[in-house]
């Protein structure tokens, strides 16, 4: 993100903190997993980069979580965060001593916020330390890694969630309802696209431009949102995909990852979703055309605030703090020792990565690829 986008993002995430009224949650009353038995899930943030600020901000207004631990490879940053968020020194870890977290009873869950290539290692290490885990999307570099992460968490008896914040956002819950309940009839066509203009030459240390750390360009960073929206609205899994890399407008800057990529997902019910994700231009749009009408959002897949309409009128839902809502929804389930719903669990991240793998294969080969 450029600096203007970051400022706007940080402003947007602070809007709205009244969350539980959105979905009518039932409050947990017993069976808390944390040792303090006080209706709070103790969360450690693993990786204190850009997005960690948003999660930490969301935790401040959480009803069911507290920021209790930190993991960072930068001692000065860890010390600053510990001071700002009143995290005791015994709950601050680095990447070398991270495994000692197994003996810390004041931490229940680790939220992995590291570069994509580090997700697998730290999910597995957290699971072996007997901590529940949330991992940011994309879940890993490929579907095979996702499968291994899921298995380790199952073997260790901990739960694995993926940070799908939009699954709890009221506007997105509404477009899911409109699509899956066929309010305007069968959805036949979807456009779901997300992109922004990067600042070339940009930060030379930006990990998203290094394939070894990111796994790819805007498809890995932004495309998951587009894939998610189509799957969620249709309630179906795509069966095949075609894809095309966009032009490389700056070969020095985009030396390792794609500048943009377009793809077309084909669903068993006959619907097609056309998408683009890009670091070359700004786009943030969702559109669904159905037999008897349409519904659309713009902004659609970023941090909002979301605006939308249907063929019968405007969509108008409260603006919430998406990170707070996500954390509270996950925590209330873990606090009562219930299994996470499939739409937020590791299997959901695996489904997305199978599609991402197929999109890259389709773009490289020029062929339509079947999705397993």
C-alpha positions as CSV (number, residue, x, y, z in Angstrom):
1,X,0.0,0.0,0.0
2,X,1.2,3.5,-0.6
3,X,1.3,6.0,2.3
4,X,-2.0,7.6,1.5
5,X,-3.7,4.2,1.3
6,X,-2.2,3.2,4.7
7,X,-3.4,6.4,6.4
8,X,-6.9,5.9,5.0
9,X,-6.8,2.2,6.1
10,X,-5.8,3.1,9.6
11,X,-8.6,5.7,9.8
12,X,-11.2,3.2,8.5
13,X,-10.3,0.4,10.9
14,X,-11.1,2.7,13.8
15,X,-14.7,3.3,12.7
16,X,-17.3,1.6,14.8
17,X,-16.8,-0.7,17.7
18,X,-20.3,-1.8,18.6
19,X,-20.2,-5.3,17.3
20,X,-22.2,-7.9,19.0
21,X,-25.5,-6.3,18.0
22,X,-24.8,-7.0,14.4
23,X,-25.2,-10.8,14.6
24,X,-27.0,-11.3,17.9
25,X,-24.3,-13.4,19.5
26,X,-25.0,-15.5,22.6
27,X,-22.4,-14.9,25.3
28,X,-20.4,-17.8,26.7
29,X,-20.9,-18.6,30.3
30,X,-18.7,-21.6,31.1
31,X,-16.0,-24.0,29.9
32,X,-13.4,-21.3,29.3
33,X,-10.1,-22.6,28.1
34,X,-7.9,-19.8,29.5
35,X,-6.5,-20.3,33.0
36,X,-7.9,-17.0,34.4
37,X,-11.5,-18.1,33.7
38,X,-12.5,-14.6,33.0
39,X,-14.2,-14.7,29.6
40,X,-11.2,-13.5,27.8
41,X,-9.0,-15.3,25.3
42,X,-5.3,-14.4,25.7
43,X,-3.8,-13.6,22.3
44,X,-0.2,-13.4,21.2
45,X,0.6,-11.6,18.0
46,X,3.4,-13.2,16.0
47,X,4.9,-10.6,13.7
48,X,4.5,-6.9,14.4
49,X,4.3,-5.5,10.9
50,X,1.7,-3.3,9.2
51,X,-1.4,-5.4,9.7
52,X,-0.5,-6.2,13.3
53,X,-1.4,-2.6,14.2
54,X,-4.9,-3.1,12.9
55,X,-5.4,-6.3,14.9
56,X,-4.0,-4.8,18.1
57,X,-6.3,-1.8,17.7
58,X,-9.2,-4.2,17.2
59,X,-8.3,-6.2,20.4
60,X,-8.5,-3.0,22.4
61,X,-12.3,-2.9,22.0
62,X,-12.8,-6.7,22.1
63,X,-15.2,-8.3,24.5
64,X,-13.6,-11.7,24.5
65,X,-9.9,-11.2,23.8
66,X,-6.9,-9.4,25.2
67,X,-3.5,-8.8,23.8
68,X,-1.3,-10.8,26.1
69,X,1.8,-11.7,24.1
70,X,4.1,-10.6,21.4
71,X,6.5,-12.3,19.0
72,X,9.0,-10.2,17.0
73,X,12.5,-10.5,15.5
74,X,13.2,-6.8,16.3
75,X,13.9,-6.2,20.0
76,X,13.3,-2.5,19.9
77,X,9.9,-3.0,18.2
78,X,9.0,-5.7,20.7
79,X,9.9,-3.4,23.7
80,X,7.9,-0.5,22.3
81,X,4.8,-2.7,21.7
82,X,5.2,-4.2,25.2
83,X,5.2,-0.7,26.7
84,X,2.3,0.6,24.6
85,X,0.1,-2.4,25.2
86,X,1.2,-3.2,28.8
87,X,2.4,-6.7,27.9
88,X,4.6,-8.2,30.6
89,X,8.2,-9.1,29.6
90,X,7.7,-12.8,30.3
91,X,5.1,-12.8,27.5
92,X,7.5,-11.3,24.9
93,X,9.3,-13.7,22.6
94,X,11.6,-13.7,19.6
95,X,11.8,-16.2,16.7
96,X,14.6,-18.2,18.4
97,X,12.9,-18.7,21.8
98,X,9.3,-18.8,20.5
99,X,8.8,-22.5,21.3
100,X,9.1,-21.7,25.0
101,X,5.6,-20.3,24.7
102,X,4.4,-23.9,25.4
103,X,4.9,-23.3,29.2
104,X,3.1,-19.9,29.2
105,X,-0.4,-20.4,30.6
106,X,-1.2,-16.8,30.0
107,X,-1.3,-17.3,26.3
108,X,-4.1,-19.3,24.6
109,X,-3.8,-18.4,21.0
110,X,-1.2,-17.2,18.6
111,X,-2.2,-15.0,15.6
112,X,0.4,-15.5,12.9
113,X,0.9,-12.2,11.0
114,X,4.2,-12.9,9.3
115,X,5.1,-12.8,5.6
116,X,3.4,-15.6,3.7
117,X,6.4,-17.9,3.5
118,X,6.7,-18.0,7.3
119,X,3.0,-19.0,7.9
120,X,3.6,-22.7,7.7
121,X,6.5,-22.8,10.2
122,X,4.9,-20.7,12.9
123,X,1.5,-22.3,12.6
124,X,3.2,-25.6,13.2
125,X,5.4,-24.3,16.0
126,X,2.4,-22.7,17.7
127,X,0.4,-25.9,17.4
128,X,3.2,-28.0,18.8
129,X,3.3,-25.5,21.7
130,X,-0.4,-26.5,22.3
131,X,-1.8,-23.0,21.3
132,X,-4.8,-22.4,19.1
133,X,-3.8,-20.5,15.9
134,X,-5.1,-17.9,13.6
135,X,-3.1,-17.3,10.5
136,X,-3.5,-14.5,8.0
137,X,-4.4,-15.2,4.4
138,X,-3.2,-16.5,2.2
139,X,-2.8,-19.5,4.5
140,X,0.5,-20.6,3.0
141,X,2.5,-20.6,-0.2
142,X,0.5,-23.6,-1.7
143,X,-2.2,-26.1,-1.0
144,X,0.3,-28.8,0.0
145,X,1.6,-26.7,2.8
146,X,-2.0,-26.0,4.0
147,X,-2.7,-29.7,4.2
148,X,0.4,-30.2,6.4
149,X,-0.6,-27.3,8.7
150,X,-4.1,-28.7,9.1
151,X,-2.8,-32.1,10.0
152,X,-0.3,-30.9,12.6
153,X,-3.0,-28.8,14.3
154,X,-5.4,-31.8,14.3
155,X,-2.6,-34.1,15.7
156,X,-1.8,-31.6,18.4
157,X,-5.5,-31.1,19.4
158,X,-5.6,-27.3,18.7
159,X,-7.8,-25.4,16.4
160,X,-6.7,-23.5,13.3
161,X,-8.5,-20.4,11.9
162,X,-7.8,-18.2,8.9
163,X,-8.2,-14.4,9.2
164,X,-11.3,-14.0,7.0
165,X,-12.5,-10.7,8.5
166,X,-15.1,-10.2,5.8
167,X,-17.0,-13.4,6.9
168,X,-18.3,-11.4,9.9
169,X,-18.9,-8.0,8.2
170,X,-22.6,-7.2,7.8
171,X,-22.5,-6.0,4.2
172,X,-20.8,-9.1,3.1
173,X,-23.1,-11.3,5.1
174,X,-25.9,-9.6,3.1
175,X,-24.5,-10.3,-0.3
176,X,-23.9,-13.9,0.7
177,X,-27.6,-14.0,1.6
178,X,-28.7,-12.4,-1.6
179,X,-26.7,-14.9,-3.6
180,X,-27.2,-18.1,-1.8
181,X,-31.0,-17.5,-1.1
182,X,-31.4,-16.5,-4.8
183,X,-33.2,-13.3,-3.8
184,X,-32.8,-12.1,-7.4
185,X,-32.8,-15.5,-8.9
186,X,-29.8,-17.6,-9.9
187,X,-26.6,-15.6,-10.1
188,X,-25.1,-16.0,-13.5
189,X,-22.1,-13.6,-13.5
190,X,-19.8,-12.1,-10.9
191,X,-17.1,-9.6,-11.2
192,X,-14.8,-9.4,-8.2
193,X,-11.6,-7.3,-8.4
194,X,-9.2,-5.7,-6.1
195,X,-6.0,-3.7,-6.8
196,X,-4.0,-0.7,-5.8
197,X,-1.2,1.4,-7.4
198,X,2.1,0.7,-5.7
199,X,4.8,3.4,-5.2
200,X,7.6,2.4,-7.7
201,X,10.5,2.1,-7.1
202,X,9.0,1.5,-3.6
203,X,10.6,0.1,-0.5
204,X,13.5,-2.1,-1.5
205,X,12.9,-4.2,1.6
206,X,9.2,-4.7,0.8
207,X,8.7,-8.5,1.3
208,X,5.6,-8.6,-0.9
209,X,7.9,-8.0,-3.9
210,X,10.2,-10.9,-3.0
211,X,8.7,-14.2,-4.3
212,X,10.6,-16.3,-1.7
213,X,8.6,-14.5,1.0
214,X,5.3,-13.7,-0.7
215,X,4.8,-16.6,-3.0
216,X,3.6,-14.3,-5.7
217,X,2.2,-10.8,-6.4
218,X,-1.3,-9.3,-6.1
219,X,-3.0,-12.7,-6.5
220,X,-1.5,-13.9,-3.2
221,X,-2.0,-10.5,-1.5
222,X,-5.4,-9.4,-2.9
223,X,-6.8,-12.1,-5.1
224,X,-7.9,-14.3,-2.2
225,X,-10.6,-11.7,-1.4
226,X,-12.0,-12.0,-4.9
227,X,-12.0,-15.8,-4.8
228,X,-13.7,-15.7,-1.4
229,X,-16.5,-13.4,-2.5
230,X,-17.4,-15.5,-5.5
231,X,-17.4,-18.8,-3.6
232,X,-19.3,-17.3,-0.7
233,X,-22.0,-15.6,-2.7
234,X,-22.6,-18.6,-4.9
235,X,-22.2,-21.2,-2.2
236,X,-20.4,-23.4,-4.7
237,X,-16.8,-24.4,-5.4
238,X,-15.3,-23.6,-8.9
239,X,-14.5,-26.5,-11.1
240,X,-12.1,-24.9,-13.5
241,X,-10.2,-21.7,-14.3
242,X,-8.5,-19.8,-17.1
243,X,-6.1,-17.0,-16.3
244,X,-3.8,-14.4,-17.9
245,X,-0.8,-12.4,-16.6
246,X,-1.1,-8.7,-17.2
247,X,1.7,-6.6,-18.7
248,X,4.8,-5.9,-16.7
249,X,5.0,-2.2,-16.7
250,X,8.1,-2.0,-14.5
251,X,10.4,-4.9,-14.9
252,X,12.8,-3.8,-12.3
253,X,10.1,-3.4,-9.7
254,X,8.2,-6.5,-10.6
255,X,11.2,-8.6,-11.2
256,X,10.0,-11.5,-9.1
257,X,6.2,-11.2,-8.8
258,X,3.4,-10.5,-11.3
259,X,2.3,-6.9,-11.6
260,X,-1.3,-8.0,-12.3
261,X,-3.3,-11.1,-13.2
262,X,-6.8,-11.8,-14.5
263,X,-8.7,-15.0,-14.2
264,X,-12.1,-16.6,-14.9
265,X,-13.6,-19.1,-12.5
266,X,-16.2,-21.5,-13.8
267,X,-18.8,-22.9,-11.3
268,X,-20.9,-26.1,-11.6
269,X,-24.2,-24.2,-11.6
270,X,-23.1,-22.3,-14.7
271,X,-22.0,-19.0,-13.2
272,X,-18.7,-17.4,-14.2
273,X,-16.6,-15.1,-12.0
274,X,-14.2,-12.7,-13.8
275,X,-11.5,-11.1,-11.6
276,X,-8.4,-9.1,-11.7
277,X,-5.9,-8.3,-8.9
278,X,-3.2,-5.7,-9.5
279,X,-0.4,-3.6,-8.1
280,X,-0.7,-1.3,-11.2
281,X,-4.0,0.4,-10.7
282,X,-6.8,0.9,-8.1
283,X,-9.9,-1.2,-8.3
284,X,-12.2,-2.4,-5.5
285,X,-15.4,-3.7,-7.0
286,X,-18.0,-6.6,-6.7
287,X,-20.9,-7.1,-9.0
288,X,-23.4,-10.0,-9.3
289,X,-25.8,-10.3,-12.1
290,X,-28.8,-12.7,-11.6
291,X,-31.9,-13.7,-13.4
292,X,-34.1,-11.0,-11.9
293,X,-31.7,-8.3,-10.8
294,X,-28.2,-7.4,-9.5
295,X,-26.3,-6.4,-6.4
296,X,-23.0,-4.7,-6.2
297,X,-20.4,-3.1,-3.9
298,X,-17.8,-0.4,-4.4
299,X,-15.7,-0.2,-2.2
300,X,-16.2,-3.9,-2.0
301,X,-13.3,-6.1,-0.8
302,X,-10.9,-3.8,1.0
303,X,-11.4,-2.3,4.5
304,X,-14.4,-0.2,3.6
305,X,-16.5,1.5,4.6
306,X,-18.5,-0.5,2.0
307,X,-21.1,1.0,-0.2
308,X,-23.6,-0.9,-2.3
309,X,-26.9,-1.2,-4.0
310,X,-29.2,-3.7,-5.6
311,X,-31.6,-3.5,-8.4
312,X,-34.3,-2.6,-5.8
313,X,-32.4,-0.1,-3.6
314,X,-29.4,0.9,-1.5
315,X,-27.5,-1.4,0.8
316,X,-26.9,0.4,4.2
317,X,-25.3,-1.5,7.1
318,X,-23.4,-0.3,10.1
319,X,-19.7,0.3,9.9
320,X,-17.8,-2.0,12.3
321,X,-14.3,-2.6,13.3
322,X,-13.7,-5.8,11.2
323,X,-10.8,-7.0,13.3
324,X,-12.7,-6.7,16.6
325,X,-15.7,-8.6,15.1
326,X,-13.5,-11.4,13.8
327,X,-11.6,-11.8,17.0
328,X,-14.8,-11.9,19.2
329,X,-16.6,-14.3,16.9
330,X,-13.6,-16.7,17.0
331,X,-13.0,-16.3,20.7
332,X,-16.5,-16.9,21.8
333,X,-16.3,-20.3,20.1
334,X,-12.9,-21.3,21.5
335,X,-13.8,-20.1,25.0
336,X,-16.7,-22.7,25.0
337,X,-14.5,-25.4,23.6
338,X,-16.6,-25.7,20.5
339,X,-15.3,-26.5,17.0
340,X,-14.7,-23.6,14.7
341,X,-17.2,-23.4,11.8
342,X,-15.8,-24.6,8.5
343,X,-16.0,-21.2,6.8
344,X,-13.3,-19.8,9.1
345,X,-11.2,-22.9,9.7
346,X,-8.1,-24.2,8.0
347,X,-10.0,-26.2,5.4
348,X,-11.3,-22.9,4.0
349,X,-7.8,-21.6,3.5
350,X,-6.9,-24.9,1.8
351,X,-9.7,-24.5,-0.6
352,X,-8.6,-21.0,-1.5
353,X,-5.0,-22.1,-2.1
354,X,-6.0,-24.9,-4.4
355,X,-7.7,-22.3,-6.5
356,X,-4.7,-19.9,-6.3
357,X,-2.4,-22.8,-7.4
358,X,-4.7,-23.5,-10.3
359,X,-4.9,-19.8,-11.4
360,X,-1.1,-19.6,-11.5
361,X,-0.9,-22.8,-13.5
362,X,-3.5,-21.6,-15.9
363,X,-1.7,-18.2,-16.5
364,X,1.6,-20.0,-17.0
365,X,0.3,-22.6,-19.4
366,X,-2.5,-20.7,-21.2
367,X,-4.8,-23.7,-20.6
368,X,-8.0,-24.2,-18.7
369,X,-7.1,-25.9,-15.5
370,X,-9.4,-28.3,-13.6
371,X,-9.6,-27.5,-9.8
372,X,-9.2,-30.5,-7.5
